[in-house]
């Protein structure tokens, strides 16, 4: 009887891809995937350390897994990713969670298979990324799915004052174009119809290596992969956005008209303190350039409130820019102080109650903006990639538009896995509702 593996994922889409990689590697060792943690013989937790709240939640869950381990001898618990990769974190984590069998840093995925096969759980963490181009230990980890994530660049060279990513993911390293294109081709051959190109900053693809094949070039090549219907990408740094990239998105039919472009703040003073490398006016012009080329483009964003030194005037600038751009979606966060980052030592740390109140106001505004955006789509026909039953009502189907709006509508099993034309009839701030137009 095959042993079972359960993957628990925290964090960004790159962490989701890490989870898919570990699942594929475990299956290569004879495990089968289960959706029930209590049934598993192996649990792999992929982690995030961008915010303190995420770290605390992850460590709480890992603590609860000690009971899961005690219930059945021979169970294995593995913890991997950014949380483990933090400088000096391994010994601290071992003391807090001695029941964990395998600790794997962000650059040690390839050791996972050996540790499982040898039956000698141990610990591995890398202090720095390996030299040379990154190699995927399981490049086709998401084959056969409707939508799949494809890593194209690792690490980050931007060193934003609040961010631990360069400390745990290392400097930018791009996968060779031939590897990315071969993976996307084979994924499409397996039935994948949408790929999401991933990186901390996809706009910097090939920059550190000095390649002529930049991200705009790669995006066009991937979009022309036979069998692929849609191509998405995330995340884009505003400073590295190019006219060539906007043109590629506008001219290649398979590229979805959706740009995730983190703003972080609307105040130039705060943007400088964050080391973002652009002004609010520059960001606004980038948004306008996107919509000139793609009037239907959706622009989503990340925004941090309560960065050290942020005044009410600074926050008002963020609110004003949010109103002007009208983001289709915004991921909003309170600033989280992270050890080792430049911002951790800055004066003017904003009280938590002030951050919480500003976050509440920003979220309320963005709910209005999201609703206004979706209302503008009522009466339109949107092409929806149908993924399956709706999570809120299994009698209905659900999918995403090219602009990444979740859409719910009646339909049958034959519609799943298709691109369905859906007439939008009503909306709320998060979801659109409609019906398939069959003629």
C-alpha positions in Angstrom: 0.0 0.0 0.0 1.5 3.4 -1.0 2.3 5.9 1.6 0.5 9.3 1.3 1.9 12.8 1.1 0.1 16.0 2.1 1.5 19.4 1.0 0.7 22.5 3.2 1.5 25.8 1.5 2.0 29.3 2.9 3.0 32.4 1.0 3.3 33.5 -2.6 2.8 31.7 -5.9 6.5 30.7 -5.8 5.8 28.9 -2.6 2.9 27.2 -4.3 5.2 26.1 -7.0 7.7 24.8 -4.4 4.8 22.7 -3.0 4.1 21.2 -6.4 7.8 20.4 -6.8 7.9 18.6 -3.4 4.7 16.7 -4.3 6.2 15.5 -7.6 9.4 14.5 -5.9 7.5 12.6 -3.2 5.4 10.8 -5.8 8.7 9.8 -7.5 9.6 8.1 -4.2 6.3 6.1 -4.2 4.0 8.4 -2.3 0.5 9.3 -3.5 -1.0 12.6 -2.8 -3.8 13.0 -0.3 -6.0 16.0 0.4 -6.5 14.9 4.0 -3.6 15.7 6.3 -4.7 13.2 9.0 -4.3 10.4 6.4 -0.8 11.4 5.4 2.5 9.6 6.2 4.5 12.6 5.0 3.6 16.3 5.5 5.6 18.9 3.7 5.1 22.6 4.8 6.4 25.2 2.4 6.9 28.5 4.2 6.9 32.3 4.0 8.7 34.8 6.2 7.7 38.1 4.5 5.6 39.1 7.5 5.8 38.3 11.2 2.2 37.3 11.3 2.8 34.7 8.6 5.8 33.3 10.5 3.8 33.0 13.7 0.9 31.3 12.0 3.3 28.8 10.3 5.1 28.0 13.5 1.8 27.5 15.3 0.7 25.0 12.7 4.1 23.2 12.9 3.6 22.9 16.6 0.2 21.3 16.2 1.7 18.7 13.9 3.6 17.2 16.8 0.3 15.5 17.8 -0.1 14.2 14.2 3.4 12.7 14.4 2.8 10.9 17.7 -0.4 9.3 16.4 1.4 7.0 14.0 5.1 5.8 14.1 7.2 6.5 11.1 5.5 9.6 10.0 7.8 12.3 8.5 7.4 16.0 8.8 9.4 18.3 6.4 9.6 22.1 6.6 11.0 24.0 3.6 11.5 27.4 2.0 12.1 31.0 3.1 11.4 30.5 6.8 14.2 28.0 7.0 16.6 30.1 4.9 16.7 33.1 7.2 20.2 33.7 8.5 20.7 32.0 11.8 17.2 30.5 11.8 17.9 26.8 11.7 19.0 26.3 15.3 16.2 28.5 16.6 13.6 26.6 14.6 15.0 23.2 15.7 14.7 24.2 19.4 11.1 25.4 18.8 10.0 22.3 16.8 12.2 19.3 17.6 9.6 17.0 16.1 10.4 18.2 12.6 12.4 15.6 10.7 13.6 17.5 7.6 14.5 21.2 7.3 15.2 22.4 3.8 16.3 25.9 2.8 15.3 27.6 -0.4 18.2 26.2 -2.3 18.2 22.6 -1.1 15.2 21.1 -2.8 17.2 18.6 -4.8 18.2 16.9 -1.5 14.6 16.1 -0.6 14.5 12.9 -2.7 17.7 11.5 -1.2 16.6 12.2 2.4 13.3 10.3 1.7 14.9 7.4 -0.1 17.6 7.0 2.5 15.1 6.9 5.3 17.5 9.1 7.3 15.7 12.3 8.0 18.2 15.1 8.6 18.5 18.9 8.1 19.9 20.9 5.2 20.1 24.7 4.8 22.1 26.8 2.4 23.7 30.0 3.5 23.9 31.2 -0.1 22.4 30.2 -3.5 24.6 27.9 -5.6 26.6 29.3 -8.4 25.4 29.1 -12.0 21.9 29.1 -13.5 19.1 27.6 -11.5 18.0 24.1 -12.3 14.5 22.9 -11.4 14.5 19.5 -9.5 11.1 18.7 -11.0 10.5 20.9 -14.0 7.2 19.3 -14.9 5.8 19.2 -11.4 2.4 20.7 -12.5 1.9 18.7 -15.7 -1.7 17.7 -16.6 -3.3 20.6 -14.7 -5.4 23.2 -16.4 -3.2 26.0 -15.1 0.5 25.7 -14.1 3.2 27.8 -12.5 6.6 28.1 -14.2 9.5 29.6 -12.5 11.6 31.8 -14.7 13.8 33.9 -12.3 14.8 33.4 -8.7 15.9 36.0 -6.1 15.8 39.7 -6.2 18.4 42.5 -6.5 16.2 45.4 -5.4 16.7 45.4 -1.7 13.6 47.2 -0.7 14.0 48.4 2.9 11.2 46.3 4.3 11.8 43.1 2.4 13.6 39.9 3.5 13.3 38.2 0.0 16.9 39.1 -1.1 18.2 37.8 2.2 16.5 34.4 1.8 16.1 34.0 -1.9 19.5 35.5 -2.9 20.4 37.6 -5.9 18.6 37.3 -9.3 19.3 34.2 -11.3 17.3 33.5 -14.5 16.6 30.1 -15.9 18.0 29.6 -19.4 15.4 30.4 -22.1 15.6 26.9 -23.6 14.7 25.4 -20.2 11.6 27.6 -19.8 10.4 27.1 -23.3 10.9 23.3 -23.2 8.9 23.2 -19.9 6.0 25.2 -21.2 5.9 23.1 -24.4 5.8 19.9 -22.5 3.2 21.3 -20.1 1.0 22.3 -23.0 1.4 18.8 -24.4 0.2 17.3 -21.1 -3.0 19.3 -21.2 -2.0 22.6 -19.4 -3.9 25.5 -21.0 -2.6 28.4 -18.9 0.9 29.1 -17.5 1.9 31.7 -15.0 5.5 32.8 -15.3 6.9 33.4 -11.8 9.6 35.4 -10.2 10.2 38.0 -7.5 10.8 40.4 -10.4 10.0 38.9 -13.8 10.8 42.2 -15.5 14.5 41.6 -14.7 14.6 38.3 -16.5 18.1 37.9 -18.1 19.3 41.2 -16.8 22.0 39.9 -14.4 23.2 37.5 -17.1 23.4 40.1 -19.8 21.2 38.1 -22.1 19.6 39.6 -25.2 16.6 37.5 -24.5 14.8 39.8 -22.0 11.4 39.2 -20.5 9.4 40.8 -23.3 11.1 38.4 -25.7 10.4 35.4 -23.4 6.8 36.4 -23.0 6.2 36.5 -26.7 7.9 33.1 -27.2 5.9 31.4 -24.4 2.7 33.0 -25.7 3.3 31.3 -29.1 3.5 27.8 -27.5 1.1 25.5 -29.4 -1.8 24.4 -27.1 -1.5 27.2 -24.6 -4.5 29.5 -24.4 -3.4 31.9 -21.8 -0.1 33.3 -20.3 0.1 35.3 -17.1 3.1 36.7 -15.2 3.9 37.9 -11.7 5.4 39.9 -10.2 6.5 43.0 -12.1 8.6 45.7 -10.5 7.4 49.2 -11.8 11.0 50.4 -12.1 11.8 47.7 -14.7 8.6 47.9 -16.7 9.4 48.5 -20.4 7.5 49.7 -23.5 8.6 46.4 -25.1 6.8 44.4 -22.3 3.6 46.4 -22.6 3.7 45.9 -26.4 4.2 42.2 -26.0 1.2 42.0 -23.7 -0.9 44.1 -26.2 0.1 42.2 -29.3 0.2 38.6 -28.3 -3.4 37.2 -28.0 -2.5 34.6 -25.5 -1.1 37.1 -23.0 -3.7 38.0 -20.4 -4.4 41.8 -20.0 -3.5 41.7 -16.3 -0.5 43.4 -14.7 0.4 42.9 -11.1 2.4 46.0 -10.4 3.2 46.6 -6.7 2.8 50.2 -5.7 3.6 49.8 -2.0 3.0 53.6 -1.2 1.7 56.7 -2.9 4.0 59.1 -1.1 7.4 59.9 -2.8 9.0 60.4 0.6 7.9 56.9 1.7 8.9 55.4 -1.6 12.4 56.8 -1.2 12.6 55.4 2.4 11.4 52.1 1.0 14.2 52.2 -1.7 11.6 51.5 -4.4 13.4 53.4 -7.1 10.5 55.3 -8.6 8.1 58.2 -7.8 4.3 58.2 -7.6 4.2 60.2 -10.9 6.4 57.5 -12.6 4.1 54.8 -11.4 1.1 56.6 -12.5 2.6 57.1 -16.0 3.3 53.3 -16.2 -0.3 52.6 -15.4 -1.5 55.1 -18.0 0.9 53.6 -20.6 -0.5 50.1 -19.9 -4.1 51.3 -20.4 -3.2 53.3 -23.5 -2.0 50.1 -25.1 -4.6 47.9 -23.4 -7.7 49.8 -22.5 -9.2 46.7 -21.0 -6.1 46.0 -18.8 -6.5 45.1 -15.2 -3.8 46.5 -12.8 -3.6 44.8 -9.4 -1.1 45.9 -6.7 0.4 45.5 -3.3 0.3 48.3 -0.8 1.9 48.6 2.7 0.5 50.9 5.3 2.3 52.2 8.4 5.9 52.1 7.0 8.2 53.8 9.5 7.8 57.5 9.4 4.5 57.4 7.5 2.4 60.4 8.4 -1.3 61.0 7.8 -0.3 63.1 4.8 1.8 60.3 3.3 -1.1 57.9 3.8 -3.5 60.3 2.1 -1.2 60.3 -0.9 -1.6 56.5 -1.1 -5.4 56.8 -0.9 -5.4 59.5 -3.6 -3.3 57.4 -6.0 -5.5 54.3 -5.3 -8.5 56.3 -6.3 -6.9 57.7 -9.5 -5.6 54.4 -10.8 -8.7 52.3 -9.7 -6.9 49.0 -9.2 -8.9 45.9 -10.1 -7.5 44.3 -6.9 -5.1 45.3 -4.2 -3.3 43.1 -1.6 -3.0 45.4 1.4 -0.8 44.9 4.5 0.3 46.5 7.6 4.1 47.1 7.7 5.8 44.2 9.5 9.2 44.7 11.1 11.6 42.0 9.9 15.0 41.4 11.3 17.9 42.1 9.0 16.1 44.6 6.8 17.0 48.3 6.6 13.6 49.4 7.7 13.8 47.5 11.0 16.2 50.1 12.3 14.4 53.2 11.1 13.0 55.7 13.6 9.3 56.6 13.6 7.8 53.1 13.9 4.1 53.6 13.5 1.9 52.4 16.4 -0.1 49.2 15.6 -3.4 50.8 16.3 -2.6 53.5 13.7 -1.6 50.9 11.2 -4.7 48.9 11.8 -7.0 52.0 11.3 -5.2 53.0 8.1 -5.4 49.5 6.7 -9.2 49.5 7.5 -9.7 52.7 5.5 -7.6 51.5 2.6 -9.4 48.2 2.4 -12.7 50.0 2.4 -11.6 52.2 -0.4 -10.3 49.3 -2.5 -13.5 47.4 -2.0 -15.3 50.4 -3.6 -12.7 50.5 -6.5 -13.0 46.7 -7.1 -16.8 47.0 -7.1 -16.7 49.9 -9.5 -14.4 48.0 -11.9 -16.6 44.9 -11.9 -19.7 47.0 -12.4 -18.2 48.4 -15.5 -18.1 44.8 -16.9 -21.8 44.1 -16.3 -23.5 43.5 -19.7 -20.2 42.4 -21.3 -19.2 39.0 -22.5 -16.1 37.7 -20.9 -14.1 34.6 -21.9 -13.8 32.4 -18.8 -11.4 29.5 -18.2 -13.7 27.1 -16.4 -11.9 25.4 -13.6 -14.7 23.4 -11.9 -17.5 23.7 -9.3 -17.8 27.0 -7.4 -16.4 26.8 -3.8 -19.5 28.6 -2.5 -22.1 26.6 -4.5 -21.2 23.2 -5.9 -24.2 23.4 -8.2 -22.6 26.2 -10.1 -19.3 26.4 -12.1 -16.5 28.8 -11.5 -13.5 30.2 -13.5 -11.4 33.2 -14.2 -11.6 35.8 -16.9 -8.5 36.9 -18.8 -8.4 39.8 -16.3 -8.4 37.3 -13.4 -11.9 38.1 -12.1 -13.5 35.1 -10.4 -16.8 34.4 -12.3 -19.6 32.0 -11.2 -22.3 30.7 -13.6 -24.5 27.7 -14.3 -23.1 24.9 -16.5 -22.3 21.3 -16.8 -19.3 18.9 -16.5 -18.6 19.3 -20.3 -17.9 23.0 -19.7 -15.0 22.3 -17.3 -11.6 22.9 -18.9 -13.0 25.0 -21.7 -12.9 28.7 -22.5 -16.6 29.7 -22.1 -18.2 33.0 -23.2 -20.0 34.3 -20.2 -22.5 37.2 -20.1 -21.9 39.2 -16.9 -25.2 39.9 -15.2 -24.3 41.0 -11.6 -21.2 41.5 -9.5 -19.9 42.2 -6.0 -16.5 43.5 -4.9 -14.9 40.0 -5.3 -17.0 37.9 -7.7 -18.9 38.2 -11.0 -22.0 36.2 -11.8 -23.4 35.4 -15.3 -24.4 32.8 -17.7 -22.8 31.0 -20.7 -23.9 32.3 -24.0 -24.0 29.3 -26.3 -24.6 31.0 -29.7 
